[in-house]
Amino acid sequence: MGAKLHNIATWEKIFPTKQIEHVYYTTDMLVRKVTGYITVTRRTLMNGMVTNITRRKRVRWDGHGRCYNINNNNRLRDYDIHFTD
């Protein structure tokens, strides 16, 4: 019942909006870790008006699809990848 690692073809099918930067593999050529970017919108106040600014945020995914901030171990559950097996 445990989560399993997937190959790169499975990962590439899932990434239409997320961008892959670097992929780390195991000795069996399964994906161990992926680093990349997600697009995040942020509301800011500019000249008295509230505007939405989009920016890219660096994140990493472990081999099971769980998303983390690149700089620390904060989990970003909204950006987890759910594999359909």
DALIN-V664920 format. One line per field, one symbol per residue. phi: phi as a letter, one per 20 degrees, with the letter a starting at -180 (. if undefined). psi: psi as a letter, one per 40 degrees, with the letter a starting at -180 (. if undefined). A space follows every 50 residues. Layout:
# DALIN-V664920
phi: ???
psi: ???
This chain:
# DALIN-V664920
phi: .ffdeceffffffeefdededbcddefemefebcdaccecdcecdclnde cedebedeccdefeneecffebefedffdfddedd
psi: eiiiiiiddddddefdeihhdihhiidefihdihiaiihhihhihhfeih ihhiihhhiihieeehhiideafhhgddeihhih.
